Amino acid sequence: MKMGIWGDSITYGGPSEGWVGLLRKFLASTEVEVYNRGICGDTSKDILKRFGVESGAINPKTIIFAVGVNDSKYPHGSKANKVALVSFEENMDKLVELAITRAKRVIIIGLTEVDEMITSKFDSKFLNNEIYKYDDLLRGLASKRGLEFVQMRGCLDLTKDLEDGIHPNNDGYTKMFELISGLFK
């Protein structure tokens, strides 16, 4: 069986294997092939552009979406989110609609919080109150569509589990994995 996971840099995992790599190891004995389609900087708009081709190429039976933090950010010099909340909702509705026609199981991963004391120094602004709006939308979409939702809000200790204020470190990814892997036990 194949599993496709679409998301951003938190999905990709960076130099560590991330939560997706830990999930891949966890599922290895079950003959599940895990395809990590996390790309740094991606938003729901970016994933929507590539999802059809990529999901068609691997034909996954399980699809996981873990996206939204980049949508919620304020790019350098901007007073608006990178992807407006209404556009994020439209993009996610389209992604979910495509996913449920292709896979038996569709899962949405909630958004992690950031350490604003660190991220305030970045060119782009990441704010938890904005992240919560996007996260709430994902939770509502999952509920409306009868999909599984894994809440990440509150799972990370923002003073210990983040590498750079946004991306989890190994401990943070382990905590995320522990919550997500519960769906596969």
C-alpha positions in Angstrom: 0.0 0.0 0.0 1.2 3.5 -0.7 0.9 6.7 1.4 1.4 10.2 0.1 2.1 13.1 2.4 1.9 16.6 1.0 3.1 19.6 2.9 5.8 22.2 3.6 9.3 22.2 5.2 7.9 20.8 8.5 6.7 17.8 6.4 9.9 17.6 4.5 11.9 17.3 7.7 15.1 19.1 6.7 18.4 17.6 7.8 16.6 15.3 10.3 14.3 12.6 9.2 11.4 14.5 10.6 8.0 13.1 11.6 7.5 11.6 8.1 10.8 9.7 8.3 9.9 8.4 11.7 6.5 7.3 10.4 8.2 5.6 7.4 10.3 3.5 9.8 7.4 2.8 12.0 5.3 1.5 9.1 8.2 -0.4 7.4 7.1 -3.8 8.7 3.6 -3.2 7.4 4.7 -2.9 3.7 3.4 0.6 3.5 5.5 2.8 1.1 5.6 6.3 2.4 6.1 9.1 -0.2 7.2 12.4 1.3 6.0 15.3 -0.9 6.9 18.1 1.6 8.6 21.0 -0.1 10.1 23.9 1.8 8.1 27.1 1.5 5.1 25.5 -0.1 1.6 26.8 0.5 -1.8 25.2 -0.2 -1.7 27.0 -3.6 1.6 25.3 -4.5 0.4 21.9 -3.4 -2.8 22.3 -5.4 -0.7 22.9 -8.6 1.3 19.7 -8.2 -1.1 17.4 -6.4 -2.9 15.9 -9.4 0.3 14.8 -11.2 2.1 13.6 -8.1 -0.8 11.7 -6.6 -1.6 10.2 -10.0 2.0 9.0 -10.3 2.0 7.1 -6.9 -1.7 6.3 -6.6 -1.7 6.4 -2.8 -4.4 4.6 -0.7 -3.8 7.1 2.2 -3.3 10.8 1.6 -2.1 13.2 4.4 -2.0 17.0 4.1 0.2 19.0 6.5 0.1 22.5 5.2 -0.8 26.0 6.3 1.9 27.7 8.3 3.4 29.3 5.1 -0.1 30.3 4.0 -0.6 32.2 7.3 2.7 34.1 7.2 3.1 37.8 6.4 5.8 38.0 3.7 8.5 40.7 4.2 6.9 44.2 3.9 3.3 42.8 3.5 0.3 43.5 5.7 -1.5 40.5 4.3 -1.1 36.7 4.7 0.8 35.0 1.9 -2.4 33.1 1.1 -5.6 34.8 2.3 -7.7 32.7 4.6 -10.6 32.5 2.1 -8.2 31.4 -0.6 -6.6 28.8 1.8 -10.1 27.4 2.4 -10.8 27.2 -1.3 -7.5 25.5 -2.0 -7.9 23.0 0.8 -11.5 22.2 -0.3 -10.2 21.5 -3.8 -7.3 19.4 -2.4 -9.6 17.3 -0.2 -12.1 16.9 -3.0 -9.4 15.5 -5.3 -7.9 13.4 -2.5 -11.2 11.6 -1.5 -11.7 10.6 -5.2 -8.2 9.0 -5.2 -7.6 7.5 -1.8 -9.5 5.4 0.7 -8.2 7.5 3.7 -7.5 11.2 3.9 -5.9 12.7 7.0 -5.3 16.4 7.8 -2.5 17.3 10.2 -3.0 20.5 12.3 -0.5 23.3 12.5 2.3 23.7 14.9 2.9 26.9 16.7 6.0 29.2 16.5 8.2 30.9 19.0 7.4 34.5 18.1 10.3 35.8 20.1 12.6 34.2 17.5 10.4 34.6 14.4 10.0 38.3 15.0 13.6 38.7 13.7 12.8 37.0 10.3 11.9 39.0 7.2 8.6 37.2 7.1 6.4 37.3 10.1 4.9 34.1 11.6 2.2 34.8 14.2 0.4 32.2 16.3 -2.9 34.1 16.3 -2.8 33.9 12.5 -1.7 30.2 12.5 -4.7 29.5 14.8 -7.1 30.8 12.2 -5.7 28.5 9.5 -5.6 25.6 12.0 -9.2 26.1 13.0 -10.2 26.1 9.3 -8.4 22.8 8.8 -10.1 21.3 11.9 -13.5 22.5 10.6 -12.9 21.1 7.1 -11.9 17.7 8.5 -15.0 17.7 10.7 -17.3 18.7 7.8 -15.9 16.1 5.5 -15.7 13.3 8.1 -11.9 13.1 7.8 -9.3 12.4 10.5 -7.6 15.4 12.0 -4.5 15.3 14.2 -4.2 18.3 16.4 -0.7 19.6 16.7 -1.5 22.9 18.6 0.0 22.6 22.0 2.1 19.5 21.3 5.4 21.3 21.2 7.2 23.1 23.9 8.0 26.3 22.1 11.1 26.9 24.2 12.6 23.4 23.8 11.2 21.7 20.7 11.9 24.2 17.9 15.2 24.4 16.0 14.8 28.0 14.7 11.5 29.2 16.1 9.4 27.5 13.4 10.8 24.1 12.5 10.8 21.3 15.1 14.1 19.8 16.3 14.4 16.1 16.8 12.5 16.1 20.1 9.7 18.2 18.4 9.5 15.8 15.4 9.3 12.9 17.8 6.4 14.4 19.6 4.6 15.0 16.3 5.3 11.5 15.2 3.9 10.1 18.4 0.6 11.8 17.8 0.4 11.0 14.1 1.5 7.4 14.5 -1.4 6.8 16.8 -3.6 6.7 13.7 -1.8 3.6 12.5 -1.6 1.4 15.6 
